[in-house]
């Protein structure tokens, strides 16, 4: 499924959405890498067996629209008003209600308004100035399960360098201000949630969690 993307646009100095259409790419390596991500995420969503999904940091809406096309109850939010407008355009293009998408920061999540059986927060935490506050905000809205993922370091940066990207930044993708190995990310998330399953699609760490207690 190809969608309109932000193309590396910045809002308040922060890169929003996707710089390129990684889901619709024809590059064999990108297709293989994204296939691994999609497979892992789909497996964890199936395992969670949700009644409703709220994706935090939904970007241009790829996953919300995909879940909606599969008959799931899904919605999304993102801090960027610009990227939410793109998500709404993508929704209308597919005959889906634009109201599925709202502009909201992870730090502003509220239990009554934003709670869901399954909360998905992929490729978000590495962008946060205060990841602990982000995870605490997720605690307010997770019903039964949380799926969260981040790039696995230093592998992510090494792969960027290997393809000649972000050399001056030592392979660090613009906007990534937090960096975790697989074990360090599990340790951090475990302070706030019980980790019940771990996936390692190259080059990410992806966790299925549930609230403690």
MDTraj code that builds the backbone (N, CA, C; nanometers):
import mdtraj as md
import numpy as np

residues = "UNK UNK UNK UNK UNK UNK UNK UNK UNK UNK UNK UNK UNK UNK UNK UNK UNK UNK UNK UNK UNK UNK UNK UNK UNK UNK UNK UNK UNK UNK UNK UNK UNK UNK UNK UNK UNK UNK UNK UNK UNK UNK UNK UNK UNK UNK UNK UNK UNK UNK UNK UNK UNK UNK UNK UNK UNK UNK UNK UNK UNK UNK UNK UNK UNK UNK UNK UNK UNK UNK UNK UNK UNK UNK UNK UNK UNK UNK UNK UNK UNK UNK UNK UNK UNK UNK UNK UNK UNK UNK UNK UNK UNK UNK UNK UNK UNK UNK UNK UNK UNK UNK UNK UNK UNK UNK UNK UNK UNK UNK UNK UNK UNK UNK UNK UNK UNK UNK UNK UNK UNK UNK UNK UNK UNK UNK UNK UNK UNK UNK UNK UNK UNK UNK UNK UNK UNK UNK UNK UNK UNK UNK UNK UNK UNK UNK UNK UNK UNK UNK UNK UNK UNK UNK UNK UNK UNK UNK UNK UNK UNK UNK UNK UNK UNK UNK UNK UNK UNK UNK UNK UNK UNK UNK UNK UNK UNK UNK UNK UNK UNK UNK UNK UNK UNK UNK UNK UNK UNK UNK UNK UNK UNK UNK UNK UNK UNK UNK UNK UNK UNK UNK UNK UNK UNK UNK UNK UNK UNK UNK UNK UNK UNK".split()
xyz = np.array([
    [0.0850, -0.1184, 0.0000],
    [0.0000, 0.0000, 0.0000],
    [0.0888, 0.1238, 0.0000],
    [0.0798, 0.2024, -0.1058],
    [0.1583, 0.3250, -0.1148],
    [0.0734, 0.4430, -0.0681],
    [0.1356, 0.5345, 0.0059],
    [0.0634, 0.6495, 0.0593],
    [0.1422, 0.7773, 0.0327],
    [0.0752, 0.8901, 0.0432],
    [0.1437, 1.0186, 0.0381],
    [0.2241, 1.0349, 0.1658],
    [0.3477, 1.0847, 0.1538],
    [0.4348, 1.0999, 0.2701],
    [0.4801, 1.2448, 0.2840],
    [0.5408, 1.2747, 0.3988],
    [0.5855, 1.4119, 0.4248],
    [0.7126, 1.4461, 0.3481],
    [0.7941, 1.3457, 0.3189],
    [0.9156, 1.3683, 0.2412],
    [1.0252, 1.4411, 0.3151],
    [1.0289, 1.4258, 0.4473],
    [1.1364, 1.4873, 0.5256],
    [1.1080, 1.6286, 0.5712],
    [0.9816, 1.6716, 0.5594],
    [0.9418, 1.8046, 0.6064],
    [0.9689, 1.8185, 0.7559],
    [1.0024, 1.9408, 0.8001],
    [1.0239, 1.9669, 0.9418],
    [0.9119, 2.0539, 0.9987],
    [0.8774, 2.0290, 1.1239],
    [0.7813, 2.1119, 1.1961],
    [0.8415, 2.1458, 1.3319],
    [0.8544, 2.2736, 1.3615],
    [0.9209, 2.3188, 1.4842],
    [1.0618, 2.2619, 1.4944],
    [1.1284, 2.2484, 1.3781],
    [1.2652, 2.1991, 1.3743],
    [1.2788, 2.0482, 1.3843],
    [1.1654, 1.9763, 1.3863],
    [1.1667, 1.8307, 1.4022],
    [1.1218, 1.7650, 1.2721],
    [1.1971, 1.6649, 1.2258],
    [1.1580, 1.5899, 1.1058],
    [1.0305, 1.5122, 1.1361],
    [0.9303, 1.5269, 1.0498],
    [0.8014, 1.4613, 1.0721],
    [0.7775, 1.3525, 0.9679],
    [0.7003, 1.2519, 1.0075],
    [0.6612, 1.1479, 0.9127],
    [0.7797, 1.0748, 0.8530],
    [0.7647, 1.0341, 0.7267],
    [0.8669, 0.9560, 0.6575],
    [0.9347, 1.0381, 0.5489],
    [1.0670, 1.0289, 0.5428],
    [1.1421, 1.1023, 0.4415],
    [1.1194, 1.0434, 0.3029],
    [1.0914, 0.9130, 0.2966],
    [1.0597, 0.8471, 0.1695],
    [0.9605, 0.7350, 0.1960],
    [0.8972, 0.6861, 0.0906],
    [0.7929, 0.5848, 0.1053],
    [0.8569, 0.4468, 0.1226],
    [0.8964, 0.4171, 0.2444],
    [0.9645, 0.2907, 0.2700],
    [0.8720, 0.1711, 0.2511],
    [0.7414, 0.1921, 0.2725],
    [0.6468, 0.0816, 0.2565],
    [0.6181, 0.0519, 0.1093],
    [0.6292, 0.1543, 0.0249],
    [0.6015, 0.1341, -0.1172],
    [0.7274, 0.1256, -0.2013],
    [0.8452, 0.1174, -0.1372],
    [0.9723, 0.1152, -0.2105],
    [0.9852, -0.0097, -0.2976],
    [1.0467, 0.0087, -0.4157],
    [1.0748, -0.1046, -0.5029],
    [1.2140, -0.1608, -0.4823],
    [1.2932, -0.0959, -0.3943],
    [1.4291, -0.1437, -0.3669],
    [1.4234, -0.2789, -0.2957],
    [1.4891, -0.3828, -0.3498],
    [1.4790, -0.5173, -0.2903],
    [1.5233, -0.5229, -0.1442],
    [1.6301, -0.4498, -0.1084],
    [1.6776, -0.4524, 0.0296],
    [1.5768, -0.3850, 0.1223],
    [1.5240, -0.2693, 0.0795],
    [1.4241, -0.1998, 0.1611],
    [1.2996, -0.2871, 0.1760],
    [1.2578, -0.3522, 0.0678],
    [1.1396, -0.4397, 0.0726],
    [1.1627, -0.5546, 0.1710],
    [1.2845, -0.6096, 0.1723],
    [1.3143, -0.7213, 0.2632],
    [1.3133, -0.6740, 0.4087],
    [1.3760, -0.5584, 0.4339],
    [1.3816, -0.5050, 0.5700],
    [1.2416, -0.4694, 0.6196],
    [1.1646, -0.4001, 0.5365],
    [1.0299, -0.3610, 0.5775],
    [0.9369, -0.4815, 0.5889],
    [0.9634, -0.5838, 0.5092],
    [0.8859, -0.7077, 0.5218],
    [0.9039, -0.7711, 0.6581],
    [1.0270, -0.7648, 0.7095],
    [1.0534, -0.8178, 0.8432],
    [0.9827, -0.7386, 0.9504],
    [0.9826, -0.6044, 0.9359],
    [0.9131, -0.5184, 1.0322],
    [0.7632, -0.5466, 1.0295],
    [0.7050, -0.5506, 0.9111],
    [0.5609, -0.5718, 0.8976],
    [0.5206, -0.7082, 0.9522],
    [0.6024, -0.8101, 0.9242],
    [0.5720, -0.9446, 0.9728],
    [0.5720, -0.9490, 1.1252],
    [0.6749, -0.8881, 1.1868],
    [0.6843, -0.8889, 1.3330],
    [0.5677, -0.8128, 1.3955],
    [0.5368, -0.6945, 1.3410],
    [0.4269, -0.6149, 1.3964],
    [0.2938, -0.6873, 1.3802],
    [0.2714, -0.7454, 1.2640],
    [0.1453, -0.8169, 1.2407],
    [0.1303, -0.9357, 1.3346],
    [0.2398, -1.0061, 1.3601],
    [0.2354, -1.1198, 1.4530],
    [0.1978, -1.0743, 1.5934],
    [0.2546, -0.9622, 1.6368],
    [0.2254, -0.9143, 1.7724],
    [0.0830, -0.8605, 1.7829],
    [0.0339, -0.7961, 1.6770],
    [-0.1048, -0.7502, 1.6776],
    [-0.1995, -0.8701, 1.6866],
    [-0.1712, -0.9748, 1.6103],
    [-0.2529, -1.0965, 1.6166],
    [-0.2488, -1.1571, 1.7554],
    [-0.1307, -1.1588, 1.8158],
    [-0.1149, -1.2128, 1.9508],
    [-0.1954, -1.1322, 2.0523],
    [-0.1998, -1.0006, 2.0345],
    [-0.2741, -0.9145, 2.1267],
    [-0.4248, -0.9287, 2.1091],
    [-0.4683, -0.9650, 1.9883],
    [-0.6103, -0.9846, 1.9568],
    [-0.6958, -0.8686, 2.0080],
    [-0.6693, -0.7475, 1.9576],
    [-0.7345, -0.6285, 2.0143],
    [-0.8776, -0.6069, 1.9671],
    [-0.9551, -0.5386, 2.0503],
    [-1.0868, -0.4919, 2.0086],
    [-1.0752, -0.3559, 1.9421],
    [-0.9728, -0.2777, 1.9798],
    [-0.9494, -0.1465, 1.9202],
    [-0.8012, -0.1120, 1.9348],
    [-0.7492, -0.0381, 1.8346],
    [-0.6079, -0.0008, 1.8324],
    [-0.5954, 0.1506, 1.8244],
    [-0.5060, 0.2074, 1.9063],
    [-0.4702, 0.3486, 1.8939],
    [-0.3203, 0.3549, 1.8683],
    [-0.2828, 0.4063, 1.7510],
    [-0.1407, 0.4202, 1.7197],
    [-0.0938, 0.5604, 1.7566],
    [0.0036, 0.5657, 1.8462],
    [0.0625, 0.6913, 1.8906],
    [0.1854, 0.7194, 1.8045],
    [0.1865, 0.8350, 1.7374],
    [0.2940, 0.8627, 1.6425],
    [0.2666, 0.7935, 1.5106],
    [0.1460, 0.8140, 1.4581],
    [0.0994, 0.7385, 1.3414],
    [0.1558, 0.7897, 1.2099],
    [0.2235, 0.9066, 1.2123],
    [0.2770, 0.9598, 1.0880],
    [0.1680, 0.9811, 0.9846],
    [0.1940, 0.9375, 0.8628],
    [0.0987, 0.9581, 0.7533],
    [-0.0149, 0.8569, 0.7504],
    [-0.0198, 0.7699, 0.8512],
    [-0.1363, 0.6838, 0.8680],
    [-0.1311, 0.5474, 0.8054],
    [-0.0122, 0.5033, 0.7627],
    [-0.0020, 0.3757, 0.6912],
    [-0.0673, 0.2611, 0.7672],
    [-0.0285, 0.2435, 0.8942],
    [-0.0766, 0.1262, 0.9672],
    [-0.2231, 0.1390, 1.0074],
    [-0.2660, 0.2566, 1.0478],
    [-0.4071, 0.2745, 1.0832],
    [-0.4960, 0.2415, 0.9631],
    [-0.4569, 0.2902, 0.8459],
    [-0.5355, 0.2644, 0.7259],
    [-0.5304, 0.1168, 0.6868],
    [-0.4174, 0.0545, 0.7088],
    [-0.4070, -0.0889, 0.6777],
    [-0.4957, -0.1700, 0.7720],
    [-0.4902, -0.1381, 0.9011],
    [-0.5765, -0.2110, 0.9952],
    [-0.7234, -0.1868, 0.9653],
    [-0.7579, -0.0623, 0.9318],
    [-0.8974, -0.0306, 0.8982],
    [-0.9432, -0.1109, 0.7766],
    [-0.8533, -0.1274, 0.6787],
    [-0.8889, -0.2046, 0.5588],
    [-0.9092, -0.3521, 0.5897],
    [-0.8540, -0.3967, 0.7028],
    [-0.8702, -0.5357, 0.7467],
    [-0.9898, -0.5528, 0.8394],
    [-1.0655, -0.4453, 0.8568],
    [-1.1861, -0.4520, 0.9380],
    [-1.1651, -0.4262, 1.0858],
    [-1.0444, -0.3808, 1.1234],
    [-1.0167, -0.3528, 1.2640],
    [-1.0614, -0.2108, 1.2995],
    [-1.0921, -0.1900, 1.4264],
    [-1.1208, -0.0564, 1.4776],
    [-0.9872, 0.0077, 1.5131],
    [-0.9487, 0.1110, 1.4388],
    [-0.8164, 0.1702, 1.4583],
    [-0.8235, 0.3203, 1.4390],
    [-0.7362, 0.3912, 1.5097],
    [-0.7228, 0.5360, 1.4956],
    [-0.5788, 0.5717, 1.5265],
    [-0.5419, 0.6976, 1.4982],
    [-0.4038, 0.7368, 1.5212],
    [-0.3902, 0.8824, 1.5589],
    [-0.2794, 0.9144, 1.6256],
    [-0.2470, 1.0531, 1.6562],
    [-0.0984, 1.0758, 1.6356],
    [-0.0616, 1.2014, 1.6171],
    [0.0778, 1.2393, 1.5980],
    [0.0914, 1.3842, 1.6442],
    [0.2085, 1.4202, 1.6942],
    [0.2281, 1.5562, 1.7445],
    [0.2195, 1.6590, 1.6320],
    [0.2472, 1.6165, 1.5082],
    [0.2580, 1.7084, 1.3958],
    [0.1229, 1.7330, 1.3285],
    [0.0796, 1.8579, 1.3265],
    [-0.0443, 1.8932, 1.2562],
    [-0.0295, 1.8724, 1.1058],
    [0.0922, 1.8987, 1.0548],
    [0.1152, 1.8813, 0.9108],
    [0.1022, 1.7358, 0.8692],
    [0.1609, 1.6466, 0.9473],
    [0.1569, 1.5060, 0.9080],
    [0.0169, 1.4469, 0.9286],
    [-0.0572, 1.4986, 1.0250],
    [-0.1952, 1.4536, 1.0439],
    [-0.2819, 1.4959, 0.9257],
    [-0.2559, 1.6137, 0.8712],
    [-0.3290, 1.6554, 0.7513],
    [-0.3007, 1.5596, 0.6356],
    [-0.1760, 1.5145, 0.6239],
    [-0.1420, 1.4168, 0.5199],
    [-0.2135, 1.2845, 0.5467],
    [-0.2162, 1.2423, 0.6730],
    [-0.2859, 1.1178, 0.7083],
    [-0.4339, 1.1278, 0.6730],
    [-0.4928, 1.2432, 0.6983],
    [-0.6339, 1.2622, 0.6655],
    [-0.6567, 1.2581, 0.5147],
    [-0.5641, 1.3162, 0.4386],
    [-0.5734, 1.3086, 0.2921],
    [-0.5656, 1.1629, 0.2460],
    [-0.4734, 1.0876, 0.3045],
    [-0.4601, 0.9461, 0.2685],
    [-0.5872, 0.8689, 0.3023],
    [-0.6507, 0.9052, 0.4147],
    [-0.7744, 0.8380, 0.4550],
    [-0.8860, 0.8658, 0.3549],
    [-0.9058, 0.9923, 0.3219],
    [-1.0121, 1.0309, 0.2283],
    [-0.9917, 0.9641, 0.0930],
    [-0.8646, 0.9540, 0.0507],
    [-0.8328, 0.8902, -0.0772],
    [-0.8786, 0.7444, -0.0804],
    [-0.8850, 0.6834, 0.0372],
    [-0.9243, 0.5422, 0.0463],
    [-1.0673, 0.5240, 0.0969],
    [-1.1422, 0.6339, 0.1016],
    [-1.2810, 0.6246, 0.1439],
    [-1.2973, 0.5988, 0.2920],
    [-1.1961, 0.6385, 0.3704],
    [-1.1977, 0.6200, 0.5160],
    [-1.2156, 0.7567, 0.5821],
    [-1.2831, 0.7614, 0.6960],
    [-1.3074, 0.8877, 0.7644],
    [-1.1770, 0.9536, 0.8087],
    [-1.1631, 1.0825, 0.7761],
    [-1.0452, 1.1589, 0.8181],
    [-1.0411, 1.1771, 0.9694],
    [-1.1555, 1.1565, 1.0351],
    [-1.1623, 1.1761, 1.1799],
    [-1.0871, 1.0688, 1.2577],
    [-1.0366, 0.9680, 1.1883],
    [-0.9548, 0.8655, 1.2557],
    [-0.8234, 0.9234, 1.3062],
    [-0.7854, 1.0416, 1.2550],
    [-0.6548, 1.0976, 1.2867],
    [-0.6687, 1.2311, 1.3595],
    [-0.5892, 1.2461, 1.4669],
    [-0.5899, 1.3699, 1.5445],
    [-0.4468, 1.4120, 1.5757],
    [-0.4262, 1.5427, 1.5835],
    [-0.2949, 1.5964, 1.6211],
    [-0.2842, 1.6008, 1.7731],
    [-0.1903, 1.5233, 1.8266],
    [-0.1727, 1.5199, 1.9721],
    [-0.0339, 1.4663, 2.0057],
    [0.0322, 1.5309, 2.1000],
    [0.1622, 1.4850, 2.1475],
    [0.1451, 1.3654, 2.2407],
    [0.2434, 1.2778, 2.2386],
    [0.2423, 1.1638, 2.3303],
    [0.2337, 1.2109, 2.4756],
    [0.2958, 1.3251, 2.5056],
    [0.2964, 1.3746, 2.6436],
    [0.1583, 1.4202, 2.6903],
    [0.0669, 1.4444, 2.5949],
    [-0.0663, 1.4961, 2.6285],
    [-0.1742, 1.3884, 2.6312],
    [-0.1355, 1.2622, 2.6246],
    [-0.2347, 1.1550, 2.6227],
    [-0.3157, 1.1519, 2.7520],
    [-0.4460, 1.1269, 2.7379],
    [-0.5367, 1.1159, 2.8526],
    [-0.6120, 0.9839, 2.8451],
    [-0.6330, 0.9218, 2.9597],
    [-0.6916, 0.7875, 2.9640],
    [-0.8303, 0.7820, 2.9012],
    [-0.9185, 0.8734, 2.9376],
    [-1.0560, 0.8678, 2.8876],
    [-1.0629, 0.8915, 2.7376],
    [-0.9848, 0.9850, 2.6905],
    [-0.9913, 1.0252, 2.5495],
    [-0.9111, 0.9339, 2.4581],
    [-0.7960, 0.8877, 2.5068],
    [-0.6998, 0.8220, 2.4190],
    [-0.6780, 0.6736, 2.4487],
    [-0.7460, 0.6199, 2.5488],
    [-0.7249, 0.4812, 2.5853],
    [-0.7709, 0.3842, 2.4783],
    [-0.7053, 0.2689, 2.4720],
    [-0.7423, 0.1631, 2.3771],
    [-0.6945, 0.0295, 2.4305],
    [-0.7606, -0.0738, 2.3858],
    [-0.7241, -0.2100, 2.4214],
    [-0.5774, -0.2380, 2.3856],
    [-0.5404, -0.1991, 2.2617],
    [-0.4018, -0.2108, 2.2169],
    [-0.3520, -0.0735, 2.1750],
    [-0.2393, -0.0326, 2.2319],
    [-0.1721, 0.0903, 2.1914],
    [-0.0441, 0.0510, 2.1187],
    [-0.0229, 0.1095, 2.0021],
    [0.0974, 0.0838, 1.9229],
    [0.1779, 0.2127, 1.9161],
    [0.3072, 0.2033, 1.9465],
    [0.3946, 0.3217, 1.9466],
    [0.5289, 0.2813, 1.8869],
    [0.5348, 0.2784, 1.7540],
    [0.6548, 0.2327, 1.6842],
    [0.7302, 0.3498, 1.6228],
    [0.8607, 0.3498, 1.6376],
    [0.9475, 0.4519, 1.5796],
    [0.9151, 0.5907, 1.6335],
    [0.8924, 0.5967, 1.7644],
    [0.8584, 0.7231, 1.8293],
    [0.9542, 0.7551, 1.9442],
    [0.9785, 0.6585, 2.0305],
    [1.0505, 0.6831, 2.1557],
    [1.1907, 0.7386, 2.1315],
    [1.2537, 0.6973, 2.0207],
    [1.3896, 0.7455, 1.9934],
    [1.3927, 0.8942, 1.9593],
    [1.2752, 0.9524, 1.9300],
    [1.2671, 1.0945, 1.8967],
    [1.2386, 1.1829, 2.0181],
    [1.2112, 1.1220, 2.1321],
    [1.1635, 1.1982, 2.2475],
    [1.2775, 1.2532, 2.3333],
    [1.2648, 1.3792, 2.3721],
    [1.3624, 1.4384, 2.4639],
    [1.3518, 1.3742, 2.6014],
    [1.2319, 1.3268, 2.6371],
    [1.2094, 1.2639, 2.7680],
    [1.1363, 1.1307, 2.7480],
    [1.2092, 1.0250, 2.7141],
    [1.1448, 0.8956, 2.6883],
    [1.0724, 0.8384, 2.8099],
    [1.1220, 0.8667, 2.9307],
    [1.0532, 0.8165, 3.0498],
    [0.9147, 0.8801, 3.0621],
    [0.9059, 1.0108, 3.0359],
    [0.7757, 1.0772, 3.0395],
    [0.6832, 1.0209, 2.9315],
    [0.7404, 0.9859, 2.8157],
    [0.6610, 0.9252, 2.7099],
    [0.6033, 0.7910, 2.7516],
    [0.6837, 0.7089, 2.8162],
    [0.6364, 0.5782, 2.8621],
    [0.5346, 0.5925, 2.9754],
    [0.5543, 0.6909, 3.0596],
    [0.4557, 0.7173, 3.1652],
    [0.3228, 0.7606, 3.1050],
    [0.3281, 0.8392, 2.9964],
    [0.2050, 0.8794, 2.9278],
    [0.1361, 0.7578, 2.8668],
    [0.2137, 0.6657, 2.8125],
    [0.1554, 0.5439, 2.7557],
    [0.0880, 0.4595, 2.8635],
    [0.1429, 0.4613, 2.9844],
    [0.0792, 0.3874, 3.0942],
    [-0.0651, 0.4327, 3.1163],
    [-0.0923, 0.5597, 3.0896],
    [-0.2266, 0.6142, 3.1131],
    [-0.3302, 0.5602, 3.0148],
    [-0.2847, 0.5145, 2.8975],
    [-0.3811, 0.4834, 2.7911],
    [-0.3832, 0.3373, 2.7477],
    [-0.2880, 0.2569, 2.7940],
    [-0.2825, 0.1167, 2.7517],
    [-0.3872, 0.0361, 2.8275],
    [-0.4749, -0.0308, 2.7522],
    [-0.5745, -0.1172, 2.8131],
    [-0.5148, -0.2525, 2.8481],
    [-0.5003, -0.3398, 2.7467],
    [-0.4441, -0.4723, 2.7708],
    [-0.3019, -0.4885, 2.7188],
    [-0.2700, -0.4239, 2.6064],
    [-0.1385, -0.4461, 2.5462],
    [-0.0808, -0.3181, 2.4862],
    [0.0525, -0.3163, 2.4825],
    [0.1300, -0.2118, 2.4156],
    [0.2309, -0.2794, 2.3237],
    [0.2410, -0.2285, 2.2012],
    [0.3502, -0.2684, 2.1119],
    [0.4362, -0.1447, 2.0898],
    [0.5653, -0.1577, 2.1167],
    [0.6571, -0.0446, 2.1048],
    [0.7844, -0.0916, 2.0364],
    [0.8395, -0.0074, 1.9491],
    [0.9637, -0.0448, 1.8810],
    [1.0552, 0.0758, 1.8683],
    [1.1858, 0.0465, 1.8610],
    [1.2881, 0.1487, 1.8350],
    [1.3974, 0.0864, 1.7490],
    [1.4782, 0.1680, 1.6809],
    [1.5947, 0.1159, 1.6098],
    [1.6913, 0.0475, 1.7069],
    [1.7504, -0.0611, 1.6619],
    [1.8472, -0.1330, 1.7459],
    [1.9875, -0.0786, 1.7169],
    [2.0455, -0.0202, 1.8187],
    [2.1785, 0.0389, 1.8051],
    [2.2849, -0.0522, 1.8675],
    [2.4096, -0.0494, 1.8180],
    [2.4603, 0.0413, 1.7127],
    [2.4360, -0.0091, 1.5707],
    [2.3603, -0.1195, 1.5576],
    [2.3378, -0.1787, 1.4259],
    [2.2746, -0.0801, 1.3295],
    [2.1743, -0.0048, 1.3762],
    [2.1045, 0.0894, 1.2885],
    [2.2012, 0.1885, 1.2252],
    [2.2833, 0.2515, 1.3096],
    [2.3778, 0.3511, 1.2589],
    [2.4825, 0.2871, 1.1680],
    [2.5258, 0.1660, 1.2026],
    [2.6248, 0.0972, 1.1208],
    [2.5693, 0.0678, 0.9807],
    [2.4431, 0.0300, 0.9732],
    [2.3810, 0.0029, 0.8432],
    [2.3658, 0.1319, 0.7623],
    [2.3358, 0.2426, 0.8300],
    [2.3320, 0.3711, 0.7599],
    [2.4686, 0.4048, 0.7005],
    [2.5742, 0.3859, 0.7798],
    [2.7087, 0.4133, 0.7303],
    [2.7436, 0.3224, 0.6134],
    [2.7014, 0.1970, 0.6224],
    [2.7318, 0.0994, 0.5173],
    [2.6689, 0.1384, 0.3834],
    [2.5558, 0.2093, 0.3893],
    [2.4924, 0.2532, 0.2640],
    [2.5262, 0.3990, 0.2313],
    [2.6261, 0.4540, 0.3037],
    [2.6749, 0.5866, 0.2732],
    [2.5860, 0.7003, 0.3173],
    [2.5027, 0.6776, 0.4197],
    [2.4093, 0.7787, 0.4673],
    [2.4548, 0.8374, 0.6010],
    [2.4352, 0.9680, 0.6172],
    [2.4583, 1.0398, 0.7429],
    [2.6005, 1.0184, 0.7957],
    [2.6973, 1.0282, 0.7041],
    [2.8369, 1.0033, 0.7394],
    [2.8843, 1.1006, 0.8481],
    [2.8533, 1.2284, 0.8320],
    [2.8982, 1.3285, 0.9288],
    [2.8375, 1.3069, 1.0660],
    [2.7231, 1.2395, 1.0697],
    [2.6545, 1.2106, 1.1976],
    [2.6856, 1.0699, 1.2472],
    [2.7864, 1.0060, 1.1904],
    [2.8239, 0.8696, 1.2267],
    [2.7064, 0.7714, 1.2121],
    [2.6281, 0.7964, 1.1073],
    [2.5195, 0.7040, 1.0760],
    [2.3901, 0.7296, 1.1508],
    [2.3879, 0.8314, 1.2352],
    [2.2665, 0.8591, 1.3123],
    [2.1614, 0.9263, 1.2251],
    [2.0426, 0.8689, 1.2205],
    [1.9336, 0.9259, 1.1423],
    [1.8886, 1.0587, 1.2039],
    [1.8676, 1.1627, 1.1226],
    [1.8206, 1.2910, 1.1765],
    [1.6945, 1.2742, 1.2607],
    [1.6960, 1.3354, 1.3780],
    [1.5808, 1.3266, 1.4668],
    [1.5915, 1.2186, 1.5720],
    [1.6863, 1.1249, 1.5555],
    [1.7051, 1.0201, 1.6563],
    [1.7952, 1.0761, 1.7660],
    [1.7349, 1.1080, 1.8802],
    [1.8136, 1.1679, 1.9887],
    [1.8329, 1.0713, 2.1055],
    [1.7712, 0.9528, 2.0957],
    [1.7906, 0.8475, 2.1956],
    [1.8382, 0.7211, 2.1244],
    [1.9206, 0.6427, 2.1917],
    [1.9775, 0.5240, 2.1289],
    [1.9827, 0.4092, 2.2298],
    [1.9325, 0.2925, 2.1893],
    [1.9306, 0.1766, 2.2778],
    [1.9738, 0.0500, 2.2050],
    [2.0468, -0.0319, 2.2766],
    [2.0657, -0.1704, 2.2330],
    [1.9375, -0.2459, 2.2659],
    [1.9286, -0.3679, 2.2207],
    [1.8108, -0.4500, 2.2502],
    [1.7919, -0.4646, 2.4013],
    [1.8987, -0.4994, 2.4731],
    [1.8872, -0.5251, 2.6168],
    [1.8581, -0.3970, 2.6946],
    [1.9183, -0.2851, 2.6550],
    [1.8958, -0.1609, 2.7294],
    [1.7535, -0.1087, 2.7082],
    [1.6972, -0.1310, 2.5889],
    [1.5593, -0.0887, 2.5651],
    [1.4614, -0.1737, 2.6460],
    [1.4861, -0.3029, 2.6507],
    [1.4006, -0.3906, 2.7314],
    [1.4053, -0.3494, 2.8778],
    [1.5248, -0.3171, 2.9277],
    [1.5383, -0.2735, 3.0674],
    [1.4570, -0.1476, 3.0947],
    [1.4646, -0.0505, 3.0029],
    [1.3937, 0.0733, 3.0251],
    [1.2418, 0.0526, 3.0231],
    [1.1918, -0.0174, 2.9225],
    [1.0473, -0.0397, 2.9112],
    [0.9959, -0.1223, 3.0290],
    [1.0785, -0.2126, 3.0789],
    [1.0381, -0.2996, 3.1897],
    [1.0140, -0.2234, 3.3191],
    [1.0624, -0.1003, 3.3272],
    [1.0342, -0.0177, 3.4451],
    [0.8867, 0.0214, 3.4498],
    [0.8207, 0.0202, 3.3348],
    [0.6832, 0.0700, 3.3261],
    [0.5809, -0.0356, 3.2830],
    [0.6271, -0.1396, 3.2122],
    [0.5377, -0.2432, 3.1609],
    [0.6014, -0.3811, 3.1772],
    [0.5182, -0.4824, 3.1765],
    [0.5670, -0.6202, 3.1730],
    [0.5872, -0.6594, 3.0268],
    [0.7091, -0.6959, 2.9917],
    [0.7405, -0.7367, 2.8549],
    [0.7052, -0.8844, 2.8388],
    [0.6147, -0.9133, 2.7452],
    [0.5674, -1.0513, 2.7294],
    [0.6209, -1.1179, 2.6033],
    [0.6692, -1.0395, 2.5066],
    [0.7279, -1.0991, 2.3866],
    [0.8235, -0.9987, 2.3247],
    [0.9291, -1.0497, 2.2630],
    [1.0320, -0.9663, 2.2011],
    [1.0549, -1.0134, 2.0588],
    [1.0503, -0.9203, 1.9633],
    [1.0836, -0.9486, 1.8243],
    [1.2047, -0.8646, 1.7862],
    [1.2852, -0.9162, 1.6937],
    [1.4052, -0.8446, 1.6515],
    [1.4139, -0.8365, 1.4996],
    [1.3136, -0.7776, 1.4343],
    [1.3253, -0.7606, 1.2891],
    [1.4396, -0.6646, 1.2587],
    [1.5307, -0.7037, 1.1715],
    [1.6476, -0.6224, 1.1395],
    [1.6044, -0.4886, 1.0798],
    [1.6505, -0.3744, 1.1349],
    [1.7351, -0.3546, 1.2530],
    [1.6579, -0.2863, 1.3669],
    [1.5536, -0.3498, 1.4170],
    [1.4717, -0.2922, 1.5236],
    [1.4629, -0.3855, 1.6441],
    [1.4211, -0.3302, 1.7559],
    [1.3736, -0.4070, 1.8710],
    [1.2257, -0.3745, 1.8869],
    [1.1428, -0.4778, 1.8936],
    [0.9978, -0.4594, 1.9020],
    [0.9436, -0.5435, 2.0175],
    [0.8672, -0.4800, 2.1058],
    [0.8200, -0.5456, 2.2274],
    [0.6683, -0.5476, 2.2338],
    [0.6145, -0.6588, 2.2786],
    [0.4737, -0.6670, 2.3172],
    [0.4694, -0.6644, 2.4699],
    [0.3948, -0.5698, 2.5243],
    [0.3935, -0.5484, 2.6691],
    [0.2493, -0.5452, 2.7205],
    [0.2378, -0.5554, 2.8510],
    [0.1089, -0.5331, 2.9148],
    [0.1312, -0.4554, 3.0447],
    [0.0262, -0.3887, 3.0926],
    [0.0431, -0.3087, 3.2149],
    [0.0844, -0.3945, 3.3342],
    [0.1654, -0.3389, 3.4190],
    [0.2041, -0.4105, 3.5411],
    [0.0863, -0.4147, 3.6379],
    [0.0711, -0.5290, 3.7034],
    [-0.0349, -0.5441, 3.8016],
    [-0.1697, -0.5697, 3.7421],
])
top = md.Topology()
chain = top.add_chain()
for i, resn in enumerate(residues, 1):
    res = top.add_residue(resn, chain, resSeq=i)
    for name in ("N", "CA", "C"):
        top.add_atom(name, md.element.get_by_symbol(name[0]), res)
traj = md.Trajectory(xyz[None], top)
